[in-house]
Amino acid sequence: MLKTLKKHIIPFTLLCLGIIITTHTIAQDNSEVRLANEYYSKGEFDKASKLYTDLSKNWRNIPLIHNNYLFLLLESGKFKESEKYVSKVIKKFPDNIYYELDLGLVYEKQGNTDLAEAYFTEIIKNAVVDSYKTRITSQYFINNELTNYAIKMYKIARRALNNPYVYSLEMANIYRIINKKDLMVEEYLNYIIQNPSNLNYVKNTLQNLLRTTEELESLTTLLYERVQKYPEINMYNELLIWVNLQQKNFYGAFIQARALDRRQKTNGARSNKIGLIALENNEYNVAIKIFEYVIKNYLGTPHYIMARMYLIKAQEERARKTYPIDAQEIRNLIHDYNILIAELGINRNTLEALRNKALLHAFYLDEKDSAIQVLERIIKTPQANSEIKAKSKLDLGDIHLLVNEPWESTLYYAQVEKTHKDTKIGYDAKLRNAKLSYYKGDFSLAQEHLDILKEATTREIANDAMNLSLIIKDNIVLDSTDEVMKKYARIELLLFQHKEQEAFEEIQQMKKLYAHHSIMDELLWSESKILLELGNFNEAISSLQQIVENYDYDIWSDDAYYKMAYIYDFHLNDKTKAQEIYRDFLTRYPGSVFVSDARNRYRELRGDYKSKEEAFEKGIEVN
């Protein structure tokens, strides 16, 4: 019995002792691993390396120390030792692809590029049959700045899978890392082909990555080539529309939209959309051409009706910017609106046309009573939605300001501000109230409104608020009585009321009285606007030139220089001078809000767009 018990106790005791020793050893190793890693993180590499060397003798420590230890071996140039160490690790962990890749890294680091290439190529050939291994292997190459192998791997994978578009997003990201943007763009275009839902992702990505004019031009050229080569892939047309809009080449965008309208039988929907964008960007001639195309080709469709309305609106906006304004042309526009409304009746689509007609009566023909009647009719119309009613109320507020009834104006503005809080229309109402306070000389109240509006969601309103705020601050800081600023605010009100002659006379008086006051650039700016509206283009340029030369530091400087180019371009038809100013503007005012418009118009005058559009129309569009 005792012998039997002794026979069982001795092995059990030895087992327990073994467990205790092993546990103690593991605990000791873990403590040394932590110490080695601490040395490593502190940059005490010699101490860390010595500990790692001892720890590497126990295979259990390898996963805990491998990356740091191998880095130190390679950094210290111990390539033979590195090779020997990694080879042992691979034998112990034969299924770990990372350790296999590390051996290739050792060959690469020691300068044995031929051996490294042969070794990595073999790994790649074995990995490409498995998409998971393909991705982790590629990521290893990227992490270790071996991007050429990552690219090679994806190319081999494409051949193996007989799919030239697979892994396109991964390839695009690699080319992005190494700053090969042309190849990056090609891969993003391949990515679109795989799934139409990828289009918006690619648009957003390219918008963030392609910032220079040259990069956008390169993308445009590549897309034209793809559209001509693969006319059946509509997503290329969609992306070409987008990139043309980024460059404000609205006619180029229209060509692609027109092609898609025909191919997909969308009855001019895309063309109308581009025309409206062109209209919103003051490209009236392009917008008119687009709407005329829709009217001619899509009779009897809903888009035909919208094109009819937009066409008159575009012609109206062009008439407003053609100086001096021709009263007969305004009457012709009212006649066109009357025909449209008589043909289509009063409905949600034609209420906007009715509103536009009212504004022509009020602001250009001095027929305010007619305008008020029309706007009140819109507000009472059952089919009118809250937006058109709010716009009409703002218009009524403006008209009451025309006839010096500011209290009526502020009531209308306040109503809209209250019913449309935190919306574009609500911000617009607040801006008009701010301007009303400004016209009345209550600058502190105006400033309260403007401080809120600087954070408005719409860029146009925020910019207007910022400009007016700066004008007030710049010109009252040294004027405790606000006398000069109140005089200028009155001139601004006269201009709003279209009393140009009276405003011009007051400007001349102020220029004599305050020749050395900070208000001078504002006076010159207002003077140039009056001269422009009267059709005195050279005199307007003279006033603008004084701003550019004498007040280059002030807020109107870039506005004035851009306006000079615009006058030469569209009123004096001196394209050479306009092109010269647009080009100079881009380097002189790189941060201006007009940079995009100036660059686009400069490129148009230079002929950048024409060749591509003509080539496209002769090719794809000939069908």
NUMAR-468396 format. One record per residue (C-alpha): x, y, z; residue in three letters. Coordinates in steps of 0.2 Angstrom, whole numbers, padded with zeros to 4 digits, always signed. Each point is the difference from the previous one (the first is absolute). Layout:
% NUMAR-468396
XYZAla;...
***
This chain:
% NUMAR-468396
+0000+0000+0000Met;+0014+0012+0005Leu;+0010-0005-0015Lys;-0015+0003-0012Thr;-0004+0017+0008Leu;+0019+0005-0001Lys;-0001-0005-0018Lys;-0014+0012-0004His;+0006+0015+0011Ile;+0018+0001-0008Ile;-0006+0004-0018Pro;-0014+0011+0006Phe;+0013+0010+0011Thr;+0012+0001-0015Leu;-0015+0006-0011Leu;-0005+0014+0012Cys;+0018+0005+0002Leu;+0002+0001-0019Gly;-0016+0011-0001Ile;+0007+0011+0014Ile;+0017+0002-0009Ile;-0009+0003-0017Thr;-0012+0013+0007Thr;+0015+0009+0009His;+0010+0000-0017Thr;-0015+0007-0009Ile;-0003+0013+0013Ala;+0018+0004-0001Gln;+0000+0001-0019Asp;-0015+0011+0000Asn;+0008+0012+0012Ser;+0016+0000-0011Glu;-0011+0003-0016Val;-0008+0015+0008Arg;+0017+0007+0005Leu;+0007-0003-0017Ala;-0015+0009-0008Asn;+0002+0014+0012Glu;+0018+0002-0005Tyr;-0005-0001-0018Tyr;-0014+0014+0002Ser;+0013+0011+0009Lys;+0013-0002-0014Gly;+0012-0010+0011Glu;+0003-0012-0015Phe;+0016-0008+0007Asp;-0008-0006+0016Lys;-0016-0005-0009Ala;+0010-0010-0013Ser;+0009-0010+0013Lys;-0016-0005+0009Leu;-0009-0004-0017Tyr;+0015-0012-0004Thr;-0002-0010+0016Asp;-0019+0000-0001Leu;+0000-0006-0019Ser;+0007-0016+0006Lys;-0017-0005+0008Asn;-0012-0002-0015Trp;-0015+0006+0011Arg;+0008+0018+0000Asn;+0001+0001-0019Ile;-0018+0008-0003Pro;+0004+0012+0014Leu;+0017+0006-0005Ile;+0001-0004-0019His;-0004+0017-0008Asn;+0011+0010+0012Asn;+0014-0012+0000Tyr;+0001-0002-0019Leu;+0000+0019-0002Phe;+0015+0002+0011Leu;+0009-0014-0009Leu;-0003+0008-0017Leu;+0004+0018+0006Glu;+0016-0005+0008Ser;+0005-0009-0017Gly;+0001-0018+0008Lys;-0008-0007-0016Phe;+0008-0018+0001Lys;-0006-0001+0018Glu;-0017+0007-0006Ser;-0001-0013-0013Glu;+0004-0014+0012Lys;-0012+0006+0013Tyr;-0015+0002-0013Val;+0004-0017-0008Ser;-0001-0009+0017Lys;-0017+0009+0004Val;-0007-0005-0017Ile;+0004-0019+0005Lys;-0008+0002+0016Lys;-0016+0010-0007Phe;-0001-0007-0018Pro;-0018+0006-0002Asp;+0004+0018+0004Asn;+0001+0010-0016Ile;+0007+0016+0009Tyr;+0015-0010+0005Tyr;+0003-0006-0018Glu;-0001+0018-0006Leu;+0012+0006+0013Asp;+0013-0011-0008Leu;-0002+0009-0017Gly;+0001+0016+0010Leu;+0017-0005+0007Val;+0006-0004-0018Tyr;-0006+0017-0006Glu;+0008+0009+0015Lys;+0017-0008-0003Gln;-0001+0006-0018Gly;-0002-0017-0008Asn;-0014+0006-0011Thr;+0000-0014-0013Asp;-0002-0013+0014Leu;-0013+0011+0008Ala;-0010+0001-0016Glu;+0001-0018-0004Ala;-0005-0004+0018Tyr;-0015+0012+0001Phe;-0006-0005-0017Thr;-0002-0018+0005Glu;-0009+0006+0016Ile;-0012+0011-0011Ile;-0003-0015-0012Lys;-0006-0011+0014Asn;-0010+0014+0009Ala;-0010+0007-0015Val;-0011-0016+0000Val;-0007+0006+0017Asp;-0008+0018+0001Ser;+0004+0001+0019Tyr;+0018-0004-0003Lys;+0001+0012-0015Thr;-0006+0014+0011Arg;+0011-0003+0015Ile;+0015-0003-0010Thr;-0003+0016-0010Ser;-0002+0009+0016Gln;+0016-0007+0007Tyr;+0009+0007-0016Phe;-0008+0017+0003Ile;+0004+0001+0018Asn;+0018-0004-0004Asn;+0001+0013-0014Glu;+0001-0014-0013Leu;-0014+0007-0011Thr;+0007-0007-0016Asn;-0003-0018+0006Tyr;-0018+0005+0006Ala;-0003+0006-0018Ile;+0008-0015-0007Lys;-0011-0011+0011Met;-0016+0008-0005Tyr;+0004-0001-0019Lys;+0005-0019+0002Ile;-0017-0002+0009Ala;-0009+0008-0014Arg;+0007-0011-0013Arg;-0003-0015+0011Ala;-0018+0005+0002Leu;-0002+0006-0018Asn;-0007+0016+0006Asn;+0009+0016-0004Pro;-0011+0010+0012Tyr;+0002-0010+0016Val;+0009+0008+0015Tyr;-0002+0017-0009Ser;-0003+0010+0016Leu;+0015-0008+0008Glu;+0011+0004-0015Met;-0007+0018+0001Ala;+0005+0002+0018Asn;+0017-0006-0004Ile;+0003+0012-0014Tyr;-0008+0014+0012Arg;+0014-0005+0013Ile;+0014+0002-0013Ile;-0008+0015-0007Asn;-0002-0007-0018Lys;-0017+0009-0003Lys;-0003-0004-0018Asp;+0001-0019+0004Leu;-0010+0003+0016Met;-0014+0008-0011Val;+0001-0014-0012Glu;-0003-0013+0014Glu;-0015+0011+0007Tyr;-0008-0001-0017Leu;+0003-0019+0000Asn;-0009+0000+0017Tyr;-0015+0008-0007Ile;-0002-0013-0013Ile;-0002-0014+0013Gln;-0016+0008+0008Asn;-0010+0016-0004Pro;-0002+0004+0018Ser;+0019+0003+0001Asn;-0002+0016-0010Leu;-0004+0012+0014Asn;+0014-0007+0011Tyr;+0012+0004-0015Val;-0007+0017-0003Lys;+0003+0004+0019Asn;+0017-0007+0000Thr;+0006+0009-0016Leu;-0007+0016+0006Gln;+0011-0001+0016Asn;+0016-0006-0010Leu;+0000+0010-0016Leu;+0002+0018+0004Arg;+0010+0008-0014Thr;-0006+0005-0017Thr;+0012-0011-0008Glu;-0006-0015+0010Glu;-0018+0003-0005Leu;+0005+0003-0018Glu;+0009-0017+0000Ser;-0016-0008+0007Leu;-0010+0008-0014Thr;+0011-0006-0014Thr;+0000-0018+0007Leu;-0019+0000+0002Leu;-0002+0006-0018Tyr;+0011-0014-0006Glu;-0010-0013+0010Arg;-0017+0007-0006Val;+0005-0001-0018Gln;+0008-0018+0003Lys;-0015-0006+0011Tyr;-0015+0010-0005Pro;-0011-0014+0008Glu;+0006+0004+0017Ile;-0011+0014+0006Asn;+0009+0003+0016Met;+0015+0008-0009Tyr;-0012+0013-0007Asn;-0007+0003+0017Glu;+0018+0003+0007Leu;+0004+0011-0015Leu;-0015+0010+0004Ile;+0006+0002+0018Trp;+0018+0005-0005Val;-0006+0013-0012Asn;-0011+0007+0013Leu;+0015+0000+0012Gln;+0009+0011-0013Gln;-0016+0010-0003Lys;+0000-0006-0018Asn;-0019+0000-0002Phe;-0001-0003-0018Tyr;+0012-0015+0001Gly;-0011-0007+0014Ala;-0015+0003-0011Phe;+0007-0010-0015Ile;+0002-0015+0012Gln;-0018+0003+0007Ala;-0007+0001-0017Arg;+0008-0017-0005Ala;-0007-0008+0016Leu;-0017+0007-0003Asp;-0001-0007-0018Arg;+0007-0017+0005Arg;-0010-0002+0016Gln;-0016+0008-0007Lys;-0001+0012+0015Thr;-0009+0014-0011Asn;+0013+0014+0004Gly;+0000-0002+0019Ala;+0019+0000+0001Arg;+0002+0014-0012Ser;-0013+0011+0009Asn;+0010-0003+0016Lys;+0016+0006-0008Ile;-0009+0015-0007Gly;-0006+0005+0017Leu;+0017-0002+0008Ile;+0007+0011-0014Ala;-0014+0013+0004Leu;+0004+0000+0018Glu;+0018+0003-0004Asn;-0004+0015-0012Asn;+0005-0009-0016Glu;-0016+0007-0008Tyr;+0005-0004-0018Asn;+0004-0018+0003Val;-0016-0002+0010Ala;-0010+0007-0014Ile;+0007-0011-0013Lys;-0003-0015+0011Ile;-0018+0004+0004Phe;-0003+0004-0019Glu;+0006-0018-0003Tyr;-0012-0008+0012Val;-0015+0010-0007Ile;+0004-0005-0018Lys;+0003-0018+0004Asn;-0012-0005+0014Tyr;-0016+0008-0004Leu;-0015-0007+0010Gly;+0011-0006+0015Thr;+0001+0008+0018Pro;+0017+0005-0004His;-0006+0010-0015Tyr;-0011+0011+0012Ile;+0015+0003+0012Met;+0011+0004-0014Ala;-0012+0013-0006Arg;+0000+0008+0017Met;+0018-0001+0002Tyr;+0003+0008-0017Leu;-0009+0015+0004Ile;+0008+0001+0017Lys;+0018-0001-0008Ala;-0005+0013-0013Gln;-0006+0011+0014Glu;+0016-0002+0010Glu;+0010+0004-0016Arg;-0011+0016-0003Ala;+0004+0006+0018Arg;+0018-0002-0002Lys;+0000+0009-0018Thr;+0003+0018+0003Tyr;-0008+0012-0002Pro;-0016-0010+0003Ile;-0012+0001-0014Asp;-0018+0003+0006Ala;-0007-0007-0016Gln;+0009-0017+0003Glu;-0007+0000+0018Ile;-0018+0002-0008Arg;+0004-0014-0012Asn;+0005-0012+0014Leu;-0017+0005+0009Ile;-0009-0004-0016His;+0009-0017-0001Asp;-0005-0004+0019Tyr;-0018+0005-0004Asn;+0000-0013-0015Ile;+0007-0013+0010Leu;-0012+0002+0015Ile;-0015+0001-0012Ala;+0006-0016-0009Glu;+0003-0010+0016Leu;-0012+0009+0013Gly;+0004+0004+0018Ile;+0008-0015+0008Asn;+0015-0004+0011Arg;+0011+0000-0015Asn;-0005+0017-0007Thr;-0001+0009+0017Leu;+0018+0004-0001Glu;-0002+0007-0017Ala;-0014+0011+0007Leu;+0012+0006+0014Arg;+0014+0004-0013Asn;-0012+0010-0010Lys;-0005+0010+0016Ala;+0018+0004+0003Leu;+0002+0007-0017Leu;-0014+0011+0002His;+0006+0007+0017Ala;+0019+0002-0003Phe;+0002+0004-0019Tyr;-0017+0008-0005Leu;-0004+0010+0016Asp;-0017-0009+0000Glu;-0001-0004+0018Lys;-0018-0002+0003Asp;-0001-0013-0014Ser;+0014-0009+0008Ala;-0009+0000+0018Ile;-0016-0006-0008Gln;+0009-0015-0008Val;+0010-0005+0016Leu;-0016+0001+0011Glu;-0009-0011-0012Arg;+0014-0013+0001Ile;-0001+0000+0019Ile;-0018-0003-0001Lys;+0001-0014-0013Thr;-0005-0017+0008Pro;+0013-0009-0011Gln;+0014+0011+0006Ala;+0012-0009+0012Asn;+0008+0008+0015Ser;+0016+0004-0009Glu;-0007+0010-0014Ile;-0011+0009+0012Lys;+0015+0005+0011Ala;+0009+0006-0016Lys;-0014+0011-0005Ser;-0001+0007+0018Lys;+0018+0005-0001Leu;-0003+0008-0017Asp;-0014+0010+0007Leu;+0012+0006+0014Gly;+0012+0005-0013Asp;-0014+0010-0010Ile;-0005+0009+0016His;+0018+0005+0002Leu;+0000+0007-0018Leu;-0014+0012+0005Val;+0008+0004+0017Asn;-0011-0010+0011Glu;+0013-0009+0011Pro;-0012-0005+0014Trp;-0010-0010-0012Glu;+0015-0008-0007Ser;+0007-0006+0017Thr;-0017-0007+0004Leu;+0001-0011-0016Tyr;+0018-0005+0003Tyr;-0004-0004+0019Ala;-0015-0011-0006Gln;+0011-0011-0011Val;+0014+0000+0012Glu;-0011-0007+0014Lys;-0009-0013-0012Thr;+0016-0006-0008His;+0013-0001+0014Lys;+0017-0008-0004Asp;-0004-0001-0019Thr;+0007+0009-0015Lys;-0015+0011-0001Ile;+0000+0003+0018Gly;+0018+0006-0001Tyr;-0004+0010-0015Asp;-0014+0009+0010Ala;+0012+0004+0014Lys;+0013+0007-0012Leu;-0013+0011-0008Arg;-0005+0006+0018Asn;+0019+0003+0003Ala;+0001+0011-0016Lys;-0015+0009+0005Leu;+0008+0005+0017Ser;+0015+0004-0009Tyr;-0009+0012-0012Tyr;-0009+0008+0015Lys;+0017+0003+0008Gly;-0002-0012+0015Asp;+0016-0008-0002Phe;+0001-0009+0016Ser;-0017-0009-0003Leu;+0006-0004-0018Ala;+0016-0008+0007Gln;-0010-0011+0012Glu;-0009-0008-0015His;+0016-0001-0010Leu;+0010-0009+0013Asp;-0013-0014+0000Ile;+0000+0000-0019Leu;+0019-0002-0001Lys;-0003-0018+0005Glu;-0015-0003-0013Ala;+0000-0016-0009Thr;+0000+0008-0017Thr;+0016+0007-0006Arg;-0008+0015-0009Glu;-0009+0006+0015Ile;+0015-0003+0011Ala;+0011+0010-0012Asn;-0013+0014-0002Asp;-0001+0001+0019Ala;+0019+0000+0002Met;+0002+0014-0013Asn;-0013+0012+0008Leu;+0007-0004+0017Ser;+0018+0005-0005Leu;-0007+0016-0009Ile;-0008+0005+0016Ile;+0015-0004+0011Lys;+0013+0008-0011Asp;-0009+0017-0002Asn;-0007+0003+0018Ile;+0016-0005+0010Val;+0006+0018-0001Leu;-0016+0009-0002Asp;-0009+0002+0017Ser;-0015+0008-0007Thr;-0003-0012-0015Asp;-0003+0015-0011Glu;+0010-0006-0015Val;-0007-0017+0001Met;-0018+0006+0001Lys;+0003+0010-0016Lys;+0007-0015-0009Tyr;-0014-0011+0006Ala;-0013+0012-0007Arg;+0009-0001-0017Ile;-0002-0019+0001Glu;-0018+0002+0003Leu;-0002+0012-0015Leu;+0009-0013-0010Leu;-0012-0014+0006Phe;-0015+0012-0005Gln;+0008+0002-0017His;+0002+0019+0003Lys;+0017+0000-0009Glu;+0002+0018-0005Gln;-0004+0006+0018Glu;+0012-0013+0007Ala;+0014+0005-0012Phe;-0001+0018+0005Glu;+0001-0004+0018Glu;+0015-0011-0004Ile;+0009+0015-0008Gln;-0003+0011+0015Gln;+0006-0013+0012Met;+0016-0003-0011Lys;+0004+0019+0002Lys;-0003+0000+0019Leu;+0008-0016+0005Tyr;+0014-0002-0012Ala;+0011-0008+0013His;-0013-0010+0009His;-0001-0019+0000Ser;-0017+0002-0008Ile;+0009+0004-0017Met;+0001-0017-0007Asp;-0018-0003+0004Glu;-0005+0016-0009Leu;+0010-0005-0015Leu;-0008-0017+0000Trp;-0017+0007+0000Ser;+0004+0013-0013Glu;+0007-0014-0012Ser;-0017-0009+0002Lys;-0010+0015-0005Ile;+0011+0004-0015Leu;-0001-0019-0005Leu;-0019+0001+0000Glu;+0000+0016-0010Leu;+0011-0008-0013Gly;+0015+0011+0003Asn;+0012-0015+0000Phe;+0017+0009-0001Asn;-0005+0012+0014Glu;-0005-0015+0010Ala;+0017-0009-0003Ile;+0008+0017+0005Ser;-0008-0001+0017Ser;+0004-0018+0002Leu;+0018+0003-0004Gln;+0002+0013+0014Gln;-0006-0014+0012Ile;+0012-0012-0006Val;+0015+0012+0000Glu;-0004+0010+0016Asn;-0009-0012+0011Tyr;+0008-0017-0005Asp;-0001-0005+0019Tyr;-0019+0003+0001Asp;-0015-0011-0002Ile;-0005+0006-0017Trp;+0017-0002-0008Ser;-0003-0018-0008Asp;-0018+0005-0004Asp;+0005+0015-0009Ala;+0014-0009-0010Tyr;-0012-0014-0005Tyr;-0013+0012-0005Lys;+0012+0009-0011Met;+0004-0017-0009Ala;-0019-0003-0001Tyr;-0003+0017-0008Ile;+0013-0002-0013Tyr;-0006-0018-0004Asp;-0019+0003-0001Phe;-0003+0018-0003His;+0015+0007-0009Leu;+0003-0017-0009Asn;+0019+0002+0002Asp;+0004-0018+0003Lys;+0019+0002-0001Thr;-0001+0013+0015Lys;-0012-0011+0009Ala;+0011-0015-0001Gln;+0015+0010+0006Glu;-0009+0006+0015Ile;-0008-0017+0004Tyr;+0018-0008-0001Arg;+0007+0013+0011Asp;-0015-0001+0012Phe;+0004-0019+0004Leu;+0018+0004+0007Thr;-0005+0017+0007Arg;-0015-0006+0010Tyr;+0002-0019+0003Pro;-0012+0000+0015Gly;-0014+0010-0008Ser;-0017-0007-0002Val;+0001+0004-0019Phe;+0015-0011-0003Val;-0010-0014-0007Ser;-0010+0011-0011Asp;+0015+0009-0006Ala;+0010-0016-0004Arg;-0015-0007-0009Asn;-0003+0015-0011Arg;+0019+0002-0003Tyr;+0001-0018-0006Arg;-0016+0003-0011Glu;+0008+0015-0008Leu;+0016-0010-0003Arg;-0009-0014-0009Gly;+0003-0014+0012Asp;-0018-0007-0001Tyr;-0004+0002-0018Lys;+0011-0013-0007Ser;-0005-0014+0012Lys;-0019+0004-0003Glu;+0002+0001-0019Glu;+0009-0016+0000Ala;-0013-0008+0011Phe;-0015+0006-0011Glu;+0008-0006-0016Lys;+0003-0017+0008Gly;-0013-0006+0012Ile;-0013+0013-0002Glu;-0001-0002-0019Val;-0012-0014+0003Asn;
***
